[in-house]
Amino acid sequence: MAPFLALLKQDISQHPERLRPITADLVSRLQDLVGAIDVDIDQVLPDDDDIASDEPA
């Protein structure tokens, strides 16, 4: 995770003009896209990373 955060820090430092605020309109659009999806942040992801289906691989 640290390398990714370092990359973000570098990109933000070099290109602050790319930053965009999270507006109420963006939140609304995101909720329209994924608002009906239930997420359990405590659920362990499967080893094969195939979360698109409940069927065994």
N, CA, C and O atoms as a printed pandas DataFrame, in Angstrom:
     atom_number atom_name residue_name chain_id  residue_number  x_coord  y_coord  z_coord
0              1         N          MET        A               1    0.824   -1.188    0.000
1              2        CA          MET        A               1    0.000    0.000    0.000
2              3         C          MET        A               1    0.873    1.259    0.000
3              4         O          MET        A               1    0.517    2.268   -0.608
4              5         N          ALA        A               2    2.002    1.191    0.677
5              6        CA          ALA        A               2    2.886    2.357    0.765
6              7         C          ALA        A               2    3.362    2.845   -0.605
7              8         O          ALA        A               2    3.382    4.054   -0.837
8              9         N          PRO        A               3    3.746    1.945   -1.524
9             10        CA          PRO        A               3    4.163    2.442   -2.849
10            11         C          PRO        A               3    3.043    3.184   -3.583
11            12         O          PRO        A               3    3.295    4.176   -4.267
12            13         N          PHE        A               4    1.815    2.702   -3.438
13            14        CA          PHE        A               4    0.685    3.366   -4.088
14            15         C          PHE        A               4    0.456    4.752   -3.492
15            16         O          PHE        A               4    0.216    5.713   -4.223
16            17         N          LEU        A               5    0.529    4.855   -2.166
17            18        CA          LEU        A               5    0.348    6.154   -1.523
18            19         C          LEU        A               5    1.466    7.122   -1.905
19            20         O          LEU        A               5    1.223    8.317   -2.074
20            21         N          ALA        A               6    2.684    6.610   -2.043
21            22        CA          ALA        A               6    3.799    7.455   -2.481
22            23         C          ALA        A               6    3.557    7.960   -3.902
23            24         O          ALA        A               6    3.844    9.116   -4.214
24            25         N          LEU        A               7    3.029    7.091   -4.758
25            26        CA          LEU        A               7    2.700    7.494   -6.126
26            27         C          LEU        A               7    1.635    8.588   -6.126
27            28         O          LEU        A               7    1.749    9.566   -6.865
28            29         N          LEU        A               8    0.608    8.428   -5.307
29            30        CA          LEU        A               8   -0.432    9.460   -5.210
30            31         C          LEU        A               8    0.150   10.785   -4.732
31            32         O          LEU        A               8   -0.153   11.844   -5.281
32            33         N          LYS        A               9    0.989   10.711   -3.705
33            34        CA          LYS        A               9    1.609   11.925   -3.170
34            35         C          LYS        A               9    2.415   12.640   -4.246
35            36         O          LYS        A               9    2.326   13.860   -4.389
36            37         N          GLN        A              10    3.197   11.884   -4.999
37            38        CA          GLN        A              10    4.014   12.456   -6.063
38            39         C          GLN        A              10    3.132   13.070   -7.152
39            40         O          GLN        A              10    3.401   14.177   -7.617
40            41         N          ASP        A              11    2.092   12.363   -7.555
41            42        CA          ASP        A              11    1.217   12.856   -8.618
42            43         C          ASP        A              11    0.486   14.122   -8.189
43            44         O          ASP        A              11    0.355   15.063   -8.972
44            45         N          ILE        A              12    0.014   14.145   -6.955
45            46        CA          ILE        A              12   -0.685   15.335   -6.453
46            47         C          ILE        A              12    0.268   16.520   -6.378
47            48         O          ILE        A              12   -0.105   17.647   -6.704
48            49         N          SER        A              13    1.506   16.260   -5.946
49            50        CA          SER        A              13    2.499   17.335   -5.860
50            51         C          SER        A              13    2.840   17.896   -7.236
51            52         O          SER        A              13    2.990   19.107   -7.400
52            53         N          GLN        A              14    2.960   17.013   -8.220
53            54        CA          GLN        A              14    3.357   17.440   -9.558
54            55         C          GLN        A              14    2.198   17.969  -10.395
55            56         O          GLN        A              14    2.410   18.755  -11.319
56            57         N          HIS        A              15    0.977   17.548  -10.082
57            58        CA          HIS        A              15   -0.183   17.934  -10.895
58            59         C          HIS        A              15   -1.389   18.280  -10.018
59            60         O          HIS        A              15   -2.414   17.604  -10.094
60            61         N          PRO        A              16   -1.284   19.317   -9.191
61            62        CA          PRO        A              16   -2.415   19.662   -8.318
62            63         C          PRO        A              16   -3.665   20.076   -9.099
63            64         O          PRO        A              16   -4.773   20.033   -8.565
64            65         N          GLU        A              17   -3.490   20.472  -10.351
65            66        CA          GLU        A              17   -4.638   20.880  -11.167
66            67         C          GLU        A              17   -5.558   19.712  -11.494
67            68         O          GLU        A              17   -6.693   19.919  -11.923
68            69         N          ARG        A              18   -5.084   18.494  -11.297
69            70        CA          ARG        A              18   -5.906   17.313  -11.573
70            71         C          ARG        A              18   -6.895   17.002  -10.447
71            72         O          ARG        A              18   -7.838   16.235  -10.643
72            73         N          LEU        A              19   -6.684   17.587   -9.282
73            74        CA          LEU        A              19   -7.582   17.318   -8.156
74            75         C          LEU        A              19   -8.963   17.877   -8.442
75            76         O          LEU        A              19   -9.106   18.976   -8.980
76            77         N          ARG        A              20   -9.969   17.113   -8.079
77            78        CA          ARG        A              20  -11.356   17.534   -8.273
78            79         C          ARG        A              20  -12.113   17.306   -6.969
79            80         O          ARG        A              20  -11.889   16.304   -6.291
80            81         N          PRO        A              21  -13.003   18.224   -6.615
81            82        CA          PRO        A              21  -13.790   18.024   -5.391
82            83         C          PRO        A              21  -14.843   16.939   -5.588
83            84         O          PRO        A              21  -15.289   16.672   -6.704
84            85         N          ILE        A              22  -15.219   16.333   -4.495
85            86        CA          ILE        A              22  -16.335   15.381   -4.526
86            87         C          ILE        A              22  -17.591   16.200   -4.268
87            88         O          ILE        A              22  -17.870   16.594   -3.135
88            89         N          THR        A              23  -18.336   16.449   -5.323
89            90        CA          THR        A              23  -19.523   17.296   -5.241
90            91         C          THR        A              23  -20.760   16.468   -4.903
91            92         O          THR        A              23  -20.743   15.241   -5.002
92            93         N          ALA        A              24  -21.814   17.142   -4.510
93            94        CA          ALA        A              24  -23.084   16.467   -4.233
94            95         C          ALA        A              24  -23.591   15.759   -5.489
95            96         O          ALA        A              24  -24.180   14.681   -5.400
96            97         N          ASP        A              25  -23.365   16.362   -6.656
97            98        CA          ASP        A              25  -23.777   15.739   -7.913
98            99         C          ASP        A              25  -23.024   14.434   -8.152
99           100         O          ASP        A              25  -23.621   13.443   -8.573
100          101         N          LEU        A              26  -21.722   14.427   -7.889
101          102        CA          LEU        A              26  -20.935   13.207   -8.060
102          103         C          LEU        A              26  -21.405   12.124   -7.093
103          104         O          LEU        A              26  -21.534   10.962   -7.481
104          105         N          VAL        A              27  -21.658   12.489   -5.855
105          106        CA          VAL        A              27  -22.157   11.523   -4.873
106          107         C          VAL        A              27  -23.482   10.936   -5.340
107          108         O          VAL        A              27  -23.698    9.728   -5.240
108          109         N          SER        A              28  -24.362   11.778   -5.844
109          110        CA          SER        A              28  -25.655   11.311   -6.342
110          111         C          SER        A              28  -25.484   10.347   -7.510
111          112         O          SER        A              28  -26.155    9.317   -7.570
112          113         N          ARG        A              29  -24.591   10.677   -8.433
113          114        CA          ARG        A              29  -24.348    9.792   -9.579
114          115         C          ARG        A              29  -23.769    8.455   -9.133
115          116         O          ARG        A              29  -24.148    7.409   -9.660
116          117         N          LEU        A              30  -22.863    8.479   -8.173
117          118        CA          LEU        A              30  -22.285    7.235   -7.660
118          119         C          LEU        A              30  -23.338    6.390   -6.953
119          120         O          LEU        A              30  -23.354    5.168   -7.101
120          121         N          GLN        A              31  -24.210    7.029   -6.189
121          122        CA          GLN        A              31  -25.283    6.290   -5.521
122          123         C          GLN        A              31  -26.233    5.675   -6.534
123          124         O          GLN        A              31  -26.725    4.566   -6.322
124          125         N          ASP        A              32  -26.497    6.373   -7.629
125          126        CA          ASP        A              32  -27.334    5.807   -8.689
126          127         C          ASP        A              32  -26.689    4.557   -9.287
127          128         O          ASP        A              32  -27.379    3.602   -9.644
128          129         N          LEU        A              33  -25.367    4.572   -9.391
129          130        CA          LEU        A              33  -24.652    3.437   -9.980
130          131         C          LEU        A              33  -24.565    2.238   -9.044
131          132         O          LEU        A              33  -24.764    1.102   -9.474
132          133         N          VAL        A              34  -24.272    2.478   -7.777
133          134        CA          VAL        A              34  -23.983    1.368   -6.858
134          135         C          VAL        A              34  -24.791    1.413   -5.567
135          136         O          VAL        A              34  -24.537    0.628   -4.653
136          137         N          GLY        A              35  -25.744    2.305   -5.482
137          138        CA          GLY        A              35  -26.491    2.486   -4.248
138          139         C          GLY        A              35  -27.235    1.261   -3.764
139          140         O          GLY        A              35  -27.451    1.113   -2.561
140          141         N          ALA        A              36  -27.634    0.374   -4.668
141          142        CA          ALA        A              36  -28.411   -0.800   -4.278
142          143         C          ALA        A              36  -27.534   -2.005   -3.941
143          144         O          ALA        A              36  -28.053   -3.073   -3.621
144          145         N          ILE        A              37  -26.228   -1.848   -4.009
145          146        CA          ILE        A              37  -25.316   -2.959   -3.733
146          147         C          ILE        A              37  -24.985   -2.979   -2.247
147          148         O          ILE        A              37  -24.523   -1.983   -1.692
148          149         N          ASP        A              38  -25.227   -4.125   -1.605
149          150        CA          ASP        A              38  -24.867   -4.286   -0.202
150          151         C          ASP        A              38  -23.404   -4.690   -0.105
151          152         O          ASP        A              38  -22.948   -5.581   -0.821
152          153         N          VAL        A              39  -22.678   -4.035    0.781
153          154        CA          VAL        A              39  -21.261   -4.332    0.963
154          155         C          VAL        A              39  -21.018   -4.665    2.423
155          156         O          VAL        A              39  -21.401   -3.913    3.319
156          157         N          ASP        A              40  -20.376   -5.800    2.648
157          158        CA          ASP        A              40  -19.972   -6.202    3.992
158          159         C          ASP        A              40  -18.462   -6.033    4.067
159          160         O          ASP        A              40  -17.715   -6.865    3.552
160          161         N          ILE        A              41  -18.007   -4.949    4.711
161          162        CA          ILE        A              41  -16.573   -4.682    4.743
162          163         C          ILE        A              41  -15.807   -5.693    5.582
163          164         O          ILE        A              41  -14.577   -5.729    5.533
164          165         N          ASP        A              42  -16.513   -6.513    6.350
165          166        CA          ASP        A              42  -15.857   -7.541    7.155
166          167         C          ASP        A              42  -15.756   -8.875    6.429
167          168         O          ASP        A              42  -15.095   -9.790    6.920
168          169         N          GLN        A              43  -16.391   -9.005    5.278
169          170        CA          GLN        A              43  -16.366  -10.257    4.527
170          171         C          GLN        A              43  -14.994  -10.464    3.894
171          172         O          GLN        A              43  -14.438   -9.554    3.278
172          173         N          VAL        A              44  -14.463  -11.658    4.052
173          174        CA          VAL        A              44  -13.176  -12.005    3.462
174          175         C          VAL        A              44  -13.378  -12.288    1.978
175          176         O          VAL        A              44  -14.288  -13.023    1.595
176          177         N          LEU        A              45  -12.521  -11.695    1.146
177          178        CA          LEU        A              45  -12.609  -11.934   -0.291
178          179         C          LEU        A              45  -12.087  -13.322   -0.617
179          180         O          LEU        A              45  -11.176  -13.814    0.048
180          181         N          PRO        A              46  -12.654  -13.956   -1.635
181          182        CA          PRO        A              46  -12.187  -15.294   -2.014
182          183         C          PRO        A              46  -10.760  -15.244   -2.559
183          184         O          PRO        A              46  -10.314  -14.220   -3.076
184          185         N          ASP        A              47  -10.056  -16.365   -2.434
185          186        CA          ASP        A              47   -8.669  -16.437   -2.893
186          187         C          ASP        A              47   -8.527  -16.189   -4.386
187          188         O          ASP        A              47   -7.526  -15.622   -4.824
188          189         N          ASP        A              48   -9.521  -16.608   -5.179
189          190        CA          ASP        A              48   -9.406  -16.467   -6.629
190          191         C          ASP        A              48   -9.837  -15.091   -7.134
191          192         O          ASP        A              48   -9.811  -14.843   -8.339
192          193         N          ASP        A              49  -10.230  -14.201   -6.235
193          194        CA          ASP        A              49  -10.649  -12.844   -6.585
194          195         C          ASP        A              49  -11.842  -12.800   -7.525
195          196         O          ASP        A              49  -12.102  -11.760   -8.129
196          197         N          ASP        A              50  -12.572  -13.894   -7.667
197          198        CA          ASP        A              50  -13.744  -13.927   -8.534
198          199         C          ASP        A              50  -14.978  -13.634   -7.690
199          200         O          ASP        A              50  -15.661  -14.550   -7.233
200          201         N          ILE        A              51  -15.256  -12.356   -7.488
201          202        CA          ILE        A              51  -16.395  -11.978   -6.666
202          203         C          ILE        A              51  -17.623  -11.665   -7.509
203          204         O          ILE        A              51  -18.657  -11.266   -6.973
204          205         N          ALA        A              52  -17.517  -11.843   -8.829
205          206        CA          ALA        A              52  -18.636  -11.547   -9.722
206          207         C          ALA        A              52  -19.704  -12.625   -9.666
207          208         O          ALA        A              52  -20.818  -12.413  -10.145
208          209         N          SER        A              53  -19.391  -13.755   -9.101
209          210        CA          SER        A              53  -20.329  -14.860   -9.077
210          211         C          SER        A              53  -20.233  -15.593   -7.753
211          212         O          SER        A              53  -19.159  -15.683   -7.159
212          213         N          ASP        A              54  -21.360  -16.115   -7.293
213          214        CA          ASP        A              54  -21.364  -16.932   -6.085
214          215         C          ASP        A              54  -21.077  -18.388   -6.406
215          216         O          ASP        A              54  -20.945  -19.213   -5.502
216          217         N          GLU        A              55  -20.978  -18.709   -7.706
217          218        CA          GLU        A              55  -20.716  -20.080   -8.132
218          219         C          GLU        A              55  -19.252  -20.427   -7.895
219          220         O          GLU        A              55  -18.376  -19.589   -8.112
220          221         N          PRO        A              56  -18.975  -21.653   -7.453
221          222        CA          PRO        A              56  -17.569  -22.045   -7.293
222          223         C          PRO        A              56  -16.854  -22.074   -8.641
223          224         O          PRO        A              56  -17.458  -22.365   -9.673
224          225         N          ALA        A              57  -15.571  -21.770   -8.612
225          226        CA          ALA        A              57  -14.783  -21.735   -9.859
226          227         C          ALA        A              57  -14.464  -23.128  -10.347
227          228         O          ALA        A              57  -13.811  -23.286  -11.379
